[in-house]
Amino acid sequence: MRPLIAVTSGEPAGIGPELCLRLADYAGEAQPVILGDRQLLASRAAQLGLNLSFRDFCPENSVDRRPLPAGTLDVLHMPLAVPAVPGRLDAANGRYVLALLDRALAGCQSGEFAAMATAPVHKGVINEAGVPFTGHTEYLAEQTGTPLVVMMLAGNTERGPLRVALVTTHLPLKDVPAAITPDVLAQTLRILHADLRGKYGIAAPRILVAGLNPHAGEGGYLGREEIDIISPVLDQLRSEGMLLSGPHPADTMFTPPVLAQGDAVLAMYHDQGLTALKYATFGHGINVTLGLPIIRTSVDHGTALELAGSGRADPGSLFEAVAEAARMATRKVQIQ
């Protein structure tokens, strides 16, 4: 039986709904269920000239995991607050976007869904709706009571899979050094190590760890975080059996000879790690939240308001997010 994957359709004015429509062509490892407003999906399909059918998702038909007929999607209907216009944000729908996440999360926690995959949301419009929101990763951590989660982006390259996890995520650059404490760094590495084993099936993960400063501090001349914080934590965890290398200078860590020595990279901050990954995998890379009690994947791009309703948005990242969620769910079952 193919695992049921809840797919949240994201910001209704963005490309999320039309990317979800493309899952009608998906015939992979998962049975996707689209969470969103049925009329929104139907009107966007008509706008794009897509001849699709929608089946209302309910527990009775969830037992049947065979692929649906071509051009058919399972939809768990959740109504918009106000009609959505492609490319035009409306704060009135900010709480609708969060309701999609809440429903998918509840389904994963109850066992109704094996995992969730998320289309992009717009952080600004959710904040305009009166809800402090910095991103999916932080929101799901708060909702599940998880003290620390790890954002990891992944994608396939000509030389194999590239996985990049982050110590800090959506922080102003000036706040990054203070956020990298020995405890946070050690917990992040433990989560990354555990999920590379449990969710990716890598028995002895090799993790490449970046330095914070240019040239990894150059012996303290360009900063002491590598000497005072990063190296001591790596030494401690190596003594426990983890295979860690670094701290590496970030400007050379993403070269093929260095990447060949690891199964994943740990970067200290958002742009340090994701610039290289998105250059190599953009459009087909995915975001994975590690450390949660559920499996969650996402696309690696934003709402692309300028493309909404045009039919030009590439669904490759969402397809891969759904497929990877299904693979991780299957591995979890096998391990249990």
Stockholm file with secondary structure:
# STOCKHOLM 1.0

chainA/1-336         MRPLIAVTSGEPAGIGPELCLRLADYAGEAQPVILGDRQLLASRAAQLGLNLSFRDFCPENSVDRRPLPAGTLDVLHMPLAVPAVPGRLDAANGRYVLALLDRALAGCQSGEFAAMATAPVHKGVINEAGVPFTGHTEYLAEQTGTPLVVMMLAGNTERGPLRVALVTTHLPLKDVPAAITPDVLAQTLRILHADLRGKYGIAAPRILVAGLNPHAGEGGYLGREEIDIISPVLDQLRSEGMLLSGPHPADTMFTPPVLAQGDAVLAMYHDQGLTALKYATFGHGINVTLGLPIIRTSVDHGTALELAGSGRADPGSLFEAVAEAARMATRKVQIQ
#=GR chainA/1-336 SS CCCEEEEECCCTTSSHHHHHHGGGGCCSSCEEEEEECHHHHHHHHHHTTCCCEEEECCHHHHTCCSCCCTTEEEEEECCCSSCCBTTBCCGGGHHHHHHHHHHHHHHHHHTSSSEEEECCCCHHHHHHTTCCCCCHHHHHHHHHTCSCCEEEEEEEETTEEEEEEESSCSCCGGGHHHHCCHHHHHHHHHHHHHHHHHTTCCSSCEEEEECSSGGGGGGGTTCSHIIIIIHHHHHHHHTTTCEEEEEECHHHHTSHHHHTTCSEEEESSHHHHHHHHHHHHTTTCEEEEESSSSCEEEESSCCCGGGTTSSCCCCHHHHHHHHHHHHHHHHHHHHC
#=GC SS_cons         CCCEEEEECCCTTSSHHHHHHGGGGCCSSCEEEEEECHHHHHHHHHHTTCCCEEEECCHHHHTCCSCCCTTEEEEEECCCSSCCBTTBCCGGGHHHHHHHHHHHHHHHHHTSSSEEEECCCCHHHHHHTTCCCCCHHHHHHHHHTCSCCEEEEEEEETTEEEEEEESSCSCCGGGHHHHCCHHHHHHHHHHHHHHHHHTTCCSSCEEEEECSSGGGGGGGTTCSHIIIIIHHHHHHHHTTTCEEEEEECHHHHTSHHHHTTCSEEEESSHHHHHHHHHHHHTTTCEEEEESSSSCEEEESSCCCGGGTTSSCCCCHHHHHHHHHHHHHHHHHHHHC
//
